[in-house]
């Protein structure tokens, strides 16, 4: 199955394993909870979905790579104890708690999360000395004499031996103790993730046209040549950062992530062309509604792959603006909630600066605790930090104002200015989106390019959240007119079939 279906299987299984009846007993008793075992090629997202599932379910996550563990660290260290039976006394060997089990209890103490996932990666790479104990663990959820807590679900992952020389094929005895899920590379599943994660538009455009370049592993006399979903994702982050810094992206850099030379070369050529499109088509002017006639004429003469690149450039620019607008709104909501907490105390006479400082301290502490769980998305961390910064700015404005209603009015006026700025930014973003629709309609009409644009807009979580929050006349008009996804897929299939 693909990685999206595998994620749903993991999520459904964890919910079932954690479900309890009316008296608090597990519906599937822990002894009968077979660990999940995801096996598939490297770099397709097996590890990444664990933190996503943990965040979705609001539970903890403790991860280990089993290649780093010896028998001693996994089972614990031996020590000698005195024993007795009647008049017989003797020496016996016991073991300290496994580092893995102990880390779960440390995690629960640190985060307050009593339920979670124990994720053991590369489990089929354990050493010969650890393998018998691993078999016991998969059946009984114990390392030595110490059990995984009942409210923690075991999920394992590994690569097939053809991808990893250290990996081994599990025998029937082992496989009969797990729920094996075979995970295959799948572009469409990765694309759904990529659209939400803001993967660079050059990569999305290239892989839309060259889907066979998405995942490849080949053995050669000089070693493995490969490209993976992880490689494309990491390359995207690097390209975005380097572009923001004004630095060069070349074949040398690309080849560090796309380790299949022919694919790296093809993408390098495409990226150079894509960068030229960005300059030539002046996307900023399009969003401002001030495009030139020669831009329209060039787009009309362009081949379909160039038109697709232009659409992705426009979508990326709109998405960036939409993301900033939504972030500003979310920060305002966080600040609003904090000020609502502060208002009664300030109005009653407590110094405004001291009250806000206390709230900021509480918010920062809560964020630190949540971050220690390792499952909080980076976007949420950024949002909370921005809200804290904004509250500190309001605290600065209230310095010396004392307490009472006049002091709160000073804060309220500053807060209102923030809200007005946010609303103006959202309105400007809405105007840019409408200009994008106007440009596409003028340039290509209402057929395939508009179809692709509306479909991709519909599949990007950020742009759809913006449209749902602030509306879009263009989207409302064209999405009703077009049977979006099915026709788009047919169109791209036909285009790929005709490509040389």
Buried (B, 14 or more C-beta within 10 A) or exposed (E): BBBBBBBEBBBEBBBEBBEEEEEEEBEBEBEEBBBBBBBBBBBBBBBBBBBBBBBBBEBBBBBBBBBEBEBBBBBBEEEEEEEEEEEEEEEEEEBBBBBBBBBBEEBBEEBEBEBBBBBBBBBBBBBEEBBEBBBBBBBEBBBBEBBBBBBBBBBBBBBBEEBBEEBBEBEEEBEEBBBBBEBBBBBEBBBBBBBEBBBBBBBBBBBBBBBEBBBBBEEEEEEEBBBBBBBBBBBBBBBBEEBEEEEEBEBEBBBEBBBBEEBBBBBBEBBEBBEEBBEBBBBEBBBEEEBEEEBBEBBEEBEBBBBBBBBBBBBBBBBEBBBBBBBBBBBBEBBBEBBEBBBEBBBEEBBBBBBBBBBBEEBBEEBEBBBBBBBBEEBBEEBBBBBBEBBEEBBEBBEEBBBBEEBBEBBBEBBEEBBEEBBEBBEEBBBBBBBBBBBBBEBBEBEBBBBBBBBBBBBBEBBBBBBEEBEBEBBEBBBEEBEBEEBBEEBBEEBBEEEE
